[in-house]
Amino acid sequence: MPNPSGSDVTILVAGDLCPAGRPEQVLARNEPYAVWGGLAATLNAHDLRVLDLECPLTFIDDPIAKSGPHLRSHPGCASAIRSGGFDVVSLANNHIMDHGEQGLVDTLQACRGAGLRTLGAGMDLEEAQKAVITEVRGRRVALLAFTEREFSIATETRAGACPLDLPLNYAELQRARGRADTVIVLLHGGNEQQALPSPEMVKTCRFFVDAGADAVVCGHAHVSSGMEVYHDAPIVYGLGNFLFDWPSQQPTGWYLGNLASLRVDCSGAVTLQLTPYRQCVAAPVIELETGDQLAARMAASDELSRIVASPELLETAWSAFCANRRVGYLALLLSLTRLERGALKRGVWPVWRTREARLYALLDVLTCEAHRQAAMSILRSELEGRQRLHSASARTRDSRAAE
């Protein structure tokens, strides 16, 4: 949609920020440019700046029952995010509920107090799915944020993040489309440490464009990916980490990210430019790439984009990724022991554990929508029931101890 002011609008989208580890106390003291001062000129060159806040900002240490690590950081980091140049944070990710509802409440309050707008999470599904709409140089820009279903999802009665749910997302996108000139979708999903999207992820991102999005930007994989322009709309399949310190050494891609600069011209057309940087390599800082390193990063991004553009190459890359993760996934699905996992690595199928017929039944449960929905509801109910039993047992022990 044309811009009434006739001026271009620039929007910067950054990847995953978890302000824990070495940078935490610096950011808690509201000293963001000690960490990302090298990005100051880039940030200041944009009208609107957005990133994904990958953890709750809370003093509460009350980890929920889930798979994977529990993240959190100092609430004071919200002020550093704001004074460090950002205007909006997406909370639609798999870690925002790591410390329960109170952790989310604390995060929303910290962001509100710092003057940061939030989207993608709320006290119920209705709040979580709402777009942030802001006027920039006379153009109304809508931001929507969705995340794949893990342990953080909101429901009609429970706080959390907005799920990747295409009918739900489509309806919200249409509402935003009716209220804004430009619509940007932020999608938190994909396979961690995998630099290429799955063929299904490509279909999903293109669906959002077909539904009216002017750009789609993905996060979560912790590595940067390629991009494409689909029906004149840029799609970035992974920005990598913006700032994510980790106590143990990670693969190289963990430390290399991109900033996505979206320029909306007066006709409403959106163009994309990527700005590579590295984060938390030797020190807890973010540094722009220069010289030969910049050229190498851009070449790597171009190669990933070339693969995304080819269905055959992308399918080959996906098959290679699945082959690499084969043992891990099968061990999880089939409850293999360490010895059985070792046998599988050596090419020995554990026929004493699982016969072929069971694999077909398992595939049916995972593939068929009706079976998958029933299995998810049953597992969720089982886990909630066990949690209630544990809580009741704990209360009984506490009561006896008090006597």
TORKOL-4160 file (C-alpha; in steps of 0.2 Angstrom, whole numbers, padded with zeros to 4 digits, m for minus):
403
<pt num="1" X="0000" Y="0000" Z="0000"/>
<pt num="2" X="0007" Y="0017" Z="m0004"/>
<pt num="3" X="0015" Y="0028" Z="0009"/>
<pt num="4" X="0006" Y="0044" Z="0011"/>
<pt num="5" X="0022" Y="0053" Z="0017"/>
<pt num="6" X="0031" Y="0047" Z="0002"/>
<pt num="7" X="0046" Y="0043" Z="0013"/>
<pt num="8" X="0055" Y="0026" Z="0014"/>
<pt num="9" X="0053" Y="0017" Z="0030"/>
<pt num="10" X="0067" Y="0006" Z="0037"/>
<pt num="11" X="0064" Y="m0008" Z="0049"/>
<pt num="12" X="0078" Y="m0019" Z="0058"/>
<pt num="13" X="0074" Y="m0036" Z="0064"/>
<pt num="14" X="0087" Y="m0045" Z="0075"/>
<pt num="15" X="0088" Y="m0063" Z="0080"/>
<pt num="16" X="0088" Y="m0072" Z="0097"/>
<pt num="17" X="0093" Y="m0062" Z="0113"/>
<pt num="18" X="0096" Y="m0071" Z="0129"/>
<pt num="19" X="0105" Y="m0058" Z="0140"/>
<pt num="20" X="0112" Y="m0071" Z="0152"/>
<pt num="21" X="0129" Y="m0077" Z="0156"/>
<pt num="22" X="0144" Y="m0065" Z="0154"/>
<pt num="23" X="0134" Y="m0050" Z="0147"/>
<pt num="24" X="0120" Y="m0051" Z="0160"/>
<pt num="25" X="0127" Y="m0039" Z="0174"/>
<pt num="26" X="0133" Y="m0027" Z="0161"/>
<pt num="27" X="0116" Y="m0026" Z="0153"/>
<pt num="28" X="0107" Y="m0026" Z="0170"/>
<pt num="29" X="0117" Y="m0010" Z="0174"/>
<pt num="30" X="0110" Y="m0002" Z="0158"/>
<pt num="31" X="0126" Y="m0002" Z="0148"/>
<pt num="32" X="0121" Y="m0010" Z="0132"/>
<pt num="33" X="0134" Y="m0001" Z="0121"/>
<pt num="34" X="0147" Y="m0010" Z="0131"/>
<pt num="35" X="0140" Y="m0026" Z="0123"/>
<pt num="36" X="0134" Y="m0020" Z="0106"/>
<pt num="37" X="0141" Y="m0003" Z="0103"/>
<pt num="38" X="0148" Y="m0008" Z="0086"/>
<pt num="39" X="0130" Y="m0009" Z="0080"/>
<pt num="40" X="0125" Y="0009" Z="0086"/>
<pt num="41" X="0126" Y="0017" Z="0069"/>
<pt num="42" X="0116" Y="0002" Z="0061"/>
<pt num="43" X="0103" Y="0003" Z="0074"/>
<pt num="44" X="0101" Y="0022" Z="0073"/>
<pt num="45" X="0099" Y="0021" Z="0054"/>
<pt num="46" X="0082" Y="0012" Z="0056"/>
<pt num="47" X="0065" Y="0019" Z="0060"/>
<pt num="48" X="0059" Y="0003" Z="0070"/>
<pt num="49" X="0070" Y="m0010" Z="0078"/>
<pt num="50" X="0064" Y="m0027" Z="0084"/>
<pt num="51" X="0072" Y="m0043" Z="0091"/>
<pt num="52" X="0067" Y="m0059" Z="0099"/>
<pt num="53" X="0069" Y="m0060" Z="0118"/>
<pt num="54" X="0073" Y="m0078" Z="0121"/>
<pt num="55" X="0070" Y="m0079" Z="0140"/>
<pt num="56" X="0060" Y="m0072" Z="0154"/>
<pt num="57" X="0066" Y="m0057" Z="0163"/>
<pt num="58" X="0063" Y="m0062" Z="0181"/>
<pt num="59" X="0071" Y="m0065" Z="0198"/>
<pt num="60" X="0059" Y="m0080" Z="0200"/>
<pt num="61" X="0068" Y="m0097" Z="0200"/>
<pt num="62" X="0053" Y="m0108" Z="0197"/>
<pt num="63" X="0057" Y="m0119" Z="0182"/>
<pt num="64" X="0042" Y="m0128" Z="0174"/>
<pt num="65" X="0042" Y="m0146" Z="0170"/>
<pt num="66" X="0048" Y="m0147" Z="0152"/>
<pt num="67" X="0062" Y="m0154" Z="0140"/>
<pt num="68" X="0077" Y="m0144" Z="0137"/>
<pt num="69" X="0086" Y="m0130" Z="0147"/>
<pt num="70" X="0077" Y="m0117" Z="0158"/>
<pt num="71" X="0083" Y="m0099" Z="0154"/>
<pt num="72" X="0080" Y="m0082" Z="0163"/>
<pt num="73" X="0089" Y="m0066" Z="0165"/>
<pt num="74" X="0089" Y="m0050" Z="0176"/>
<pt num="75" X="0074" Y="m0039" Z="0173"/>
<pt num="76" X="0085" Y="m0024" Z="0172"/>
<pt num="77" X="0090" Y="m0030" Z="0155"/>
<pt num="78" X="0074" Y="m0023" Z="0148"/>
<pt num="79" X="0080" Y="m0005" Z="0151"/>
<pt num="80" X="0097" Y="m0010" Z="0142"/>
<pt num="81" X="0087" Y="m0017" Z="0127"/>
<pt num="82" X="0077" Y="m0001" Z="0125"/>
<pt num="83" X="0091" Y="0012" Z="0128"/>
<pt num="84" X="0102" Y="0001" Z="0117"/>
<pt num="85" X="0091" Y="0005" Z="0102"/>
<pt num="86" X="0076" Y="m0007" Z="0101"/>
<pt num="87" X="0058" Y="m0003" Z="0101"/>
<pt num="88" X="0049" Y="m0020" Z="0101"/>
<pt num="89" X="0053" Y="m0037" Z="0107"/>
<pt num="90" X="0044" Y="m0053" Z="0102"/>
<pt num="91" X="0041" Y="m0065" Z="0116"/>
<pt num="92" X="0034" Y="m0079" Z="0104"/>
<pt num="93" X="0047" Y="m0092" Z="0108"/>
<pt num="94" X="0050" Y="m0109" Z="0117"/>
<pt num="95" X="0058" Y="m0102" Z="0132"/>
<pt num="96" X="0047" Y="m0087" Z="0137"/>
<pt num="97" X="0037" Y="m0098" Z="0150"/>
<pt num="98" X="0052" Y="m0107" Z="0157"/>
<pt num="99" X="0048" Y="m0100" Z="0174"/>
<pt num="100" X="0030" Y="m0101" Z="0173"/>
<pt num="101" X="0016" Y="m0087" Z="0173"/>
<pt num="102" X="0025" Y="m0076" Z="0185"/>
<pt num="103" X="0040" Y="m0076" Z="0175"/>
<pt num="104" X="0030" Y="m0070" Z="0160"/>
<pt num="105" X="0021" Y="m0057" Z="0171"/>
<pt num="106" X="0038" Y="m0051" Z="0177"/>
<pt num="107" X="0044" Y="m0050" Z="0159"/>
<pt num="108" X="0029" Y="m0040" Z="0153"/>
<pt num="109" X="0031" Y="m0028" Z="0168"/>
<pt num="110" X="0050" Y="m0025" Z="0165"/>
<pt num="111" X="0047" Y="m0022" Z="0146"/>
<pt num="112" X="0033" Y="m0010" Z="0150"/>
<pt num="113" X="0042" Y="m0001" Z="0163"/>
<pt num="114" X="0057" Y="0001" Z="0151"/>
<pt num="115" X="0046" Y="0008" Z="0137"/>
<pt num="116" X="0047" Y="m0008" Z="0126"/>
<pt num="117" X="0032" Y="m0014" Z="0117"/>
<pt num="118" X="0030" Y="m0033" Z="0117"/>
<pt num="119" X="0021" Y="m0045" Z="0106"/>
<pt num="120" X="0018" Y="m0064" Z="0104"/>
<pt num="121" X="0014" Y="m0068" Z="0122"/>
<pt num="122" X="0001" Y="m0064" Z="0135"/>
<pt num="123" X="m0010" Y="m0069" Z="0149"/>
<pt num="124" X="m0021" Y="m0079" Z="0137"/>
<pt num="125" X="m0022" Y="m0084" Z="0118"/>
<pt num="126" X="m0032" Y="m0068" Z="0114"/>
<pt num="127" X="m0018" Y="m0057" Z="0121"/>
<pt num="128" X="m0004" Y="m0067" Z="0114"/>
<pt num="129" X="m0010" Y="m0067" Z="0096"/>
<pt num="130" X="m0012" Y="m0048" Z="0094"/>
<pt num="131" X="m0002" Y="m0039" Z="0082"/>
<pt num="132" X="0008" Y="m0024" Z="0087"/>
<pt num="133" X="0004" Y="m0009" Z="0075"/>
<pt num="134" X="0014" Y="0006" Z="0075"/>
<pt num="135" X="0015" Y="0021" Z="0064"/>
<pt num="136" X="0032" Y="0025" Z="0056"/>
<pt num="137" X="0034" Y="0040" Z="0044"/>
<pt num="138" X="0015" Y="0040" Z="0040"/>
<pt num="139" X="0015" Y="0021" Z="0037"/>
<pt num="140" X="0006" Y="0009" Z="0048"/>
<pt num="141" X="0017" Y="m0006" Z="0051"/>
<pt num="142" X="0010" Y="m0022" Z="0059"/>
<pt num="143" X="0021" Y="m0035" Z="0067"/>
<pt num="144" X="0015" Y="m0053" Z="0071"/>
<pt num="145" X="0024" Y="m0066" Z="0080"/>
<pt num="146" X="0021" Y="m0085" Z="0081"/>
<pt num="147" X="0031" Y="m0100" Z="0088"/>
<pt num="148" X="0031" Y="m0118" Z="0086"/>
<pt num="149" X="0023" Y="m0128" Z="0099"/>
<pt num="150" X="0034" Y="m0134" Z="0114"/>
<pt num="151" X="0031" Y="m0129" Z="0132"/>
<pt num="152" X="0027" Y="m0111" Z="0131"/>
<pt num="153" X="0010" Y="m0110" Z="0121"/>
<pt num="154" X="m0005" Y="m0100" Z="0127"/>
<pt num="155" X="m0022" Y="m0106" Z="0128"/>
<pt num="156" X="m0039" Y="m0098" Z="0130"/>
<pt num="157" X="m0037" Y="m0099" Z="0149"/>
<pt num="158" X="m0018" Y="m0100" Z="0151"/>
<pt num="159" X="m0003" Y="m0088" Z="0148"/>
<pt num="160" X="0010" Y="m0091" Z="0136"/>
<pt num="161" X="0016" Y="m0088" Z="0118"/>
<pt num="162" X="0006" Y="m0087" Z="0102"/>
<pt num="163" X="0007" Y="m0104" Z="0093"/>
<pt num="164" X="0011" Y="m0108" Z="0075"/>
<pt num="165" X="m0007" Y="m0113" Z="0070"/>
<pt num="166" X="m0011" Y="m0108" Z="0052"/>
<pt num="167" X="m0030" Y="m0106" Z="0053"/>
<pt num="168" X="m0027" Y="m0095" Z="0069"/>
<pt num="169" X="m0012" Y="m0086" Z="0062"/>
<pt num="170" X="m0022" Y="m0083" Z="0045"/>
<pt num="171" X="m0036" Y="m0075" Z="0054"/>
<pt num="172" X="m0025" Y="m0063" Z="0064"/>
<pt num="173" X="m0015" Y="m0059" Z="0049"/>
<pt num="174" X="m0031" Y="m0054" Z="0039"/>
<pt num="175" X="m0036" Y="m0043" Z="0054"/>
<pt num="176" X="m0018" Y="m0034" Z="0054"/>
<pt num="177" X="m0019" Y="m0033" Z="0035"/>
<pt num="178" X="m0035" Y="m0023" Z="0036"/>
<pt num="179" X="m0027" Y="m0011" Z="0049"/>
<pt num="180" X="m0010" Y="m0008" Z="0042"/>
<pt num="181" X="0000" Y="m0004" Z="0026"/>
<pt num="182" X="0014" Y="m0016" Z="0029"/>
<pt num="183" X="0013" Y="m0033" Z="0038"/>
<pt num="184" X="0029" Y="m0042" Z="0045"/>
<pt num="185" X="0028" Y="m0060" Z="0052"/>
<pt num="186" X="0041" Y="m0066" Z="0064"/>
<pt num="187" X="0041" Y="m0085" Z="0065"/>
<pt num="188" X="0051" Y="m0094" Z="0079"/>
<pt num="189" X="0054" Y="m0112" Z="0073"/>
<pt num="190" X="0065" Y="m0124" Z="0063"/>
<pt num="191" X="0078" Y="m0137" Z="0068"/>
<pt num="192" X="0091" Y="m0131" Z="0080"/>
<pt num="193" X="0109" Y="m0130" Z="0073"/>
<pt num="194" X="0102" Y="m0133" Z="0055"/>
<pt num="195" X="0106" Y="m0119" Z="0043"/>
<pt num="196" X="0093" Y="m0123" Z="0031"/>
<pt num="197" X="0074" Y="m0124" Z="0033"/>
<pt num="198" X="0064" Y="m0140" Z="0030"/>
<pt num="199" X="0054" Y="m0141" Z="0015"/>
<pt num="200" X="0039" Y="m0139" Z="0026"/>
<pt num="201" X="0045" Y="m0123" Z="0034"/>
<pt num="202" X="0047" Y="m0116" Z="0016"/>
<pt num="203" X="0029" Y="m0120" Z="0013"/>
<pt num="204" X="0024" Y="m0112" Z="0029"/>
<pt num="205" X="0033" Y="m0096" Z="0026"/>
<pt num="206" X="0027" Y="m0094" Z="0008"/>
<pt num="207" X="0009" Y="m0097" Z="0015"/>
<pt num="208" X="0011" Y="m0082" Z="0026"/>
<pt num="209" X="0016" Y="m0072" Z="0010"/>
<pt num="210" X="0001" Y="m0079" Z="0001"/>
<pt num="211" X="m0010" Y="m0074" Z="0015"/>
<pt num="212" X="m0004" Y="m0056" Z="0015"/>
<pt num="213" X="0013" Y="m0054" Z="0024"/>
<pt num="214" X="0025" Y="m0042" Z="0016"/>
<pt num="215" X="0040" Y="m0050" Z="0024"/>
<pt num="216" X="0043" Y="m0066" Z="0035"/>
<pt num="217" X="0058" Y="m0067" Z="0046"/>
<pt num="218" X="0063" Y="m0083" Z="0056"/>
<pt num="219" X="0073" Y="m0087" Z="0071"/>
<pt num="220" X="0076" Y="m0101" Z="0084"/>
<pt num="221" X="0089" Y="m0112" Z="0075"/>
<pt num="222" X="0104" Y="m0102" Z="0083"/>
<pt num="223" X="0112" Y="m0102" Z="0066"/>
<pt num="224" X="0110" Y="m0090" Z="0051"/>
<pt num="225" X="0101" Y="m0096" Z="0036"/>
<pt num="226" X="0098" Y="m0091" Z="0018"/>
<pt num="227" X="0084" Y="m0080" Z="0011"/>
<pt num="228" X="0072" Y="m0079" Z="m0004"/>
<pt num="229" X="0060" Y="m0067" Z="m0012"/>
<pt num="230" X="0044" Y="m0075" Z="m0015"/>
<pt num="231" X="0030" Y="m0065" Z="m0024"/>
<pt num="232" X="0040" Y="m0049" Z="m0021"/>
<pt num="233" X="0041" Y="m0052" Z="m0002"/>
<pt num="234" X="0058" Y="m0056" Z="0007"/>
<pt num="235" X="0058" Y="m0072" Z="0018"/>
<pt num="236" X="0073" Y="m0074" Z="0029"/>
<pt num="237" X="0074" Y="m0092" Z="0035"/>
<pt num="238" X="0086" Y="m0089" Z="0050"/>
<pt num="239" X="0095" Y="m0074" Z="0058"/>
<pt num="240" X="0105" Y="m0084" Z="0070"/>
<pt num="241" X="0108" Y="m0077" Z="0088"/>
<pt num="242" X="0109" Y="m0059" Z="0091"/>
<pt num="243" X="0116" Y="m0061" Z="0109"/>
<pt num="244" X="0117" Y="m0078" Z="0117"/>
<pt num="245" X="0131" Y="m0082" Z="0128"/>
<pt num="246" X="0133" Y="m0101" Z="0133"/>
<pt num="247" X="0144" Y="m0109" Z="0146"/>
<pt num="248" X="0151" Y="m0122" Z="0135"/>
<pt num="249" X="0158" Y="m0121" Z="0117"/>
<pt num="250" X="0146" Y="m0122" Z="0103"/>
<pt num="251" X="0148" Y="m0125" Z="0084"/>
<pt num="252" X="0154" Y="m0110" Z="0075"/>
<pt num="253" X="0137" Y="m0105" Z="0068"/>
<pt num="254" X="0131" Y="m0101" Z="0085"/>
<pt num="255" X="0142" Y="m0086" Z="0086"/>
<pt num="256" X="0138" Y="m0079" Z="0068"/>
<pt num="257" X="0122" Y="m0070" Z="0065"/>
<pt num="258" X="0113" Y="m0057" Z="0053"/>
<pt num="259" X="0103" Y="m0042" Z="0055"/>
<pt num="260" X="0089" Y="m0040" Z="0043"/>
<pt num="261" X="0086" Y="m0023" Z="0036"/>
<pt num="262" X="0069" Y="m0021" Z="0028"/>
<pt num="263" X="0066" Y="m0005" Z="0018"/>
<pt num="264" X="0048" Y="m0001" Z="0013"/>
<pt num="265" X="0047" Y="0012" Z="m0001"/>
<pt num="266" X="0034" Y="0024" Z="m0005"/>
<pt num="267" X="0025" Y="0011" Z="m0016"/>
<pt num="268" X="0024" Y="m0002" Z="m0002"/>
<pt num="269" X="0038" Y="m0013" Z="m0010"/>
<pt num="270" X="0049" Y="m0021" Z="0003"/>
<pt num="271" X="0068" Y="m0025" Z="0000"/>
<pt num="272" X="0080" Y="m0034" Z="0011"/>
<pt num="273" X="0098" Y="m0032" Z="0016"/>
<pt num="274" X="0108" Y="m0043" Z="0028"/>
<pt num="275" X="0121" Y="m0037" Z="0040"/>
<pt num="276" X="0133" Y="m0050" Z="0046"/>
<pt num="277" X="0141" Y="m0050" Z="0064"/>
<pt num="278" X="0149" Y="m0061" Z="0077"/>
<pt num="279" X="0144" Y="m0062" Z="0095"/>
<pt num="280" X="0152" Y="m0069" Z="0111"/>
<pt num="281" X="0167" Y="m0076" Z="0103"/>
<pt num="282" X="0181" Y="m0071" Z="0114"/>
<pt num="283" X="0172" Y="m0058" Z="0124"/>
<pt num="284" X="0153" Y="m0055" Z="0127"/>
<pt num="285" X="0151" Y="m0042" Z="0114"/>
<pt num="286" X="0144" Y="m0041" Z="0096"/>
<pt num="287" X="0155" Y="m0035" Z="0082"/>
<pt num="288" X="0151" Y="m0032" Z="0064"/>
<pt num="289" X="0160" Y="m0042" Z="0051"/>
<pt num="290" X="0173" Y="m0033" Z="0040"/>
<pt num="291" X="0185" Y="m0037" Z="0026"/>
<pt num="292" X="0188" Y="m0055" Z="0021"/>
<pt num="293" X="0176" Y="m0062" Z="0035"/>
<pt num="294" X="0162" Y="m0051" Z="0028"/>
<pt num="295" X="0165" Y="m0057" Z="0010"/>
<pt num="296" X="0165" Y="m0075" Z="0017"/>
<pt num="297" X="0149" Y="m0073" Z="0027"/>
<pt num="298" X="0140" Y="m0065" Z="0012"/>
<pt num="299" X="0146" Y="m0080" Z="0000"/>
<pt num="300" X="0140" Y="m0092" Z="0013"/>
<pt num="301" X="0123" Y="m0084" Z="0014"/>
<pt num="302" X="0122" Y="m0084" Z="m0005"/>
<pt num="303" X="0125" Y="m0102" Z="m0006"/>
<pt num="304" X="0112" Y="m0106" Z="0007"/>
<pt num="305" X="0099" Y="m0095" Z="m0003"/>
<pt num="306" X="0104" Y="m0105" Z="m0019"/>
<pt num="307" X="0099" Y="m0121" Z="m0010"/>
<pt num="308" X="0083" Y="m0114" Z="m0004"/>
<pt num="309" X="0078" Y="m0109" Z="m0021"/>
<pt num="310" X="0080" Y="m0127" Z="m0028"/>
<pt num="311" X="0067" Y="m0140" Z="m0021"/>
<pt num="312" X="0079" Y="m0154" Z="m0026"/>
<pt num="313" X="0094" Y="m0147" Z="m0017"/>
<pt num="314" X="0084" Y="m0142" Z="m0002"/>
<pt num="315" X="0076" Y="m0160" Z="m0001"/>
<pt num="316" X="0094" Y="m0167" Z="m0002"/>
<pt num="317" X="0100" Y="m0156" Z="0012"/>
<pt num="318" X="0084" Y="m0161" Z="0022"/>
<pt num="319" X="0088" Y="m0179" Z="0020"/>
<pt num="320" X="0106" Y="m0177" Z="0025"/>
<pt num="321" X="0100" Y="m0168" Z="0041"/>
<pt num="322" X="0088" Y="m0182" Z="0045"/>
<pt num="323" X="0101" Y="m0195" Z="0042"/>
<pt num="324" X="0113" Y="m0186" Z="0054"/>
<pt num="325" X="0099" Y="m0185" Z="0068"/>
<pt num="326" X="0093" Y="m0203" Z="0064"/>
<pt num="327" X="0100" Y="m0211" Z="0080"/>
<pt num="328" X="0094" Y="m0198" Z="0092"/>
<pt num="329" X="0077" Y="m0197" Z="0086"/>
<pt num="330" X="0074" Y="m0216" Z="0085"/>
<pt num="331" X="0082" Y="m0218" Z="0102"/>
<pt num="332" X="0069" Y="m0205" Z="0109"/>
<pt num="333" X="0054" Y="m0212" Z="0099"/>
<pt num="334" X="0058" Y="m0230" Z="0103"/>
<pt num="335" X="0065" Y="m0228" Z="0121"/>
<pt num="336" X="0081" Y="m0236" Z="0116"/>
<pt num="337" X="0094" Y="m0240" Z="0130"/>
<pt num="338" X="0112" Y="m0234" Z="0128"/>
<pt num="339" X="0117" Y="m0252" Z="0122"/>
<pt num="340" X="0103" Y="m0252" Z="0109"/>
<pt num="341" X="0108" Y="m0234" Z="0104"/>
<pt num="342" X="0126" Y="m0240" Z="0101"/>
<pt num="343" X="0120" Y="m0255" Z="0091"/>
<pt num="344" X="0109" Y="m0244" Z="0080"/>
<pt num="345" X="0125" Y="m0233" Z="0077"/>
<pt num="346" X="0134" Y="m0248" Z="0071"/>
<pt num="347" X="0120" Y="m0252" Z="0059"/>
<pt num="348" X="0112" Y="m0266" Z="0070"/>
<pt num="349" X="0093" Y="m0264" Z="0071"/>
<pt num="350" X="0086" Y="m0269" Z="0088"/>
<pt num="351" X="0073" Y="m0281" Z="0082"/>
<pt num="352" X="0071" Y="m0288" Z="0100"/>
<pt num="353" X="0064" Y="m0271" Z="0105"/>
<pt num="354" X="0054" Y="m0265" Z="0089"/>
<pt num="355" X="0048" Y="m0274" Z="0075"/>
<pt num="356" X="0043" Y="m0266" Z="0058"/>
<pt num="357" X="0024" Y="m0267" Z="0061"/>
<pt num="358" X="0027" Y="m0255" Z="0076"/>
<pt num="359" X="0036" Y="m0243" Z="0065"/>
<pt num="360" X="0021" Y="m0241" Z="0054"/>
<pt num="361" X="0010" Y="m0239" Z="0069"/>
<pt num="362" X="0021" Y="m0225" Z="0076"/>
<pt num="363" X="0022" Y="m0217" Z="0059"/>
<pt num="364" X="0003" Y="m0217" Z="0058"/>
<pt num="365" X="0002" Y="m0209" Z="0075"/>
<pt num="366" X="0014" Y="m0195" Z="0070"/>
<pt num="367" X="0007" Y="m0192" Z="0053"/>
<pt num="368" X="m0012" Y="m0193" Z="0054"/>
<pt num="369" X="m0019" Y="m0177" Z="0061"/>
<pt num="370" X="m0032" Y="m0186" Z="0072"/>
<pt num="371" X="m0020" Y="m0198" Z="0079"/>
<pt num="372" X="m0007" Y="m0185" Z="0083"/>
<pt num="373" X="m0020" Y="m0174" Z="0091"/>
<pt num="374" X="m0026" Y="m0188" Z="0102"/>
<pt num="375" X="m0008" Y="m0193" Z="0107"/>
<pt num="376" X="m0003" Y="m0175" Z="0111"/>
<pt num="377" X="m0019" Y="m0173" Z="0122"/>
<pt num="378" X="m0016" Y="m0190" Z="0131"/>
<pt num="379" X="0003" Y="m0186" Z="0134"/>
<pt num="380" X="m0001" Y="m0169" Z="0141"/>
<pt num="381" X="m0015" Y="m0176" Z="0152"/>
<pt num="382" X="m0003" Y="m0189" Z="0159"/>
<pt num="383" X="0010" Y="m0177" Z="0163"/>
<pt num="384" X="m0002" Y="m0165" Z="0171"/>
<pt num="385" X="m0009" Y="m0179" Z="0182"/>
<pt num="386" X="0009" Y="m0184" Z="0187"/>
<pt num="387" X="0013" Y="m0166" Z="0192"/>
<pt num="388" X="m0003" Y="m0165" Z="0202"/>
<pt num="389" X="0002" Y="m0181" Z="0211"/>
<pt num="390" X="0020" Y="m0174" Z="0214"/>
<pt num="391" X="0012" Y="m0158" Z="0221"/>
<pt num="392" X="0001" Y="m0168" Z="0233"/>
<pt num="393" X="0015" Y="m0178" Z="0239"/>
<pt num="394" X="0026" Y="m0163" Z="0242"/>
<pt num="395" X="0011" Y="m0155" Z="0252"/>
<pt num="396" X="0009" Y="m0171" Z="0262"/>
<pt num="397" X="0028" Y="m0171" Z="0266"/>
<pt num="398" X="0028" Y="m0153" Z="0271"/>
<pt num="399" X="0013" Y="m0155" Z="0282"/>
<pt num="400" X="0021" Y="m0170" Z="0291"/>
<pt num="401" X="0037" Y="m0160" Z="0293"/>
<pt num="402" X="0028" Y="m0146" Z="0301"/>
<pt num="403" X="0020" Y="m0157" Z="0314"/>
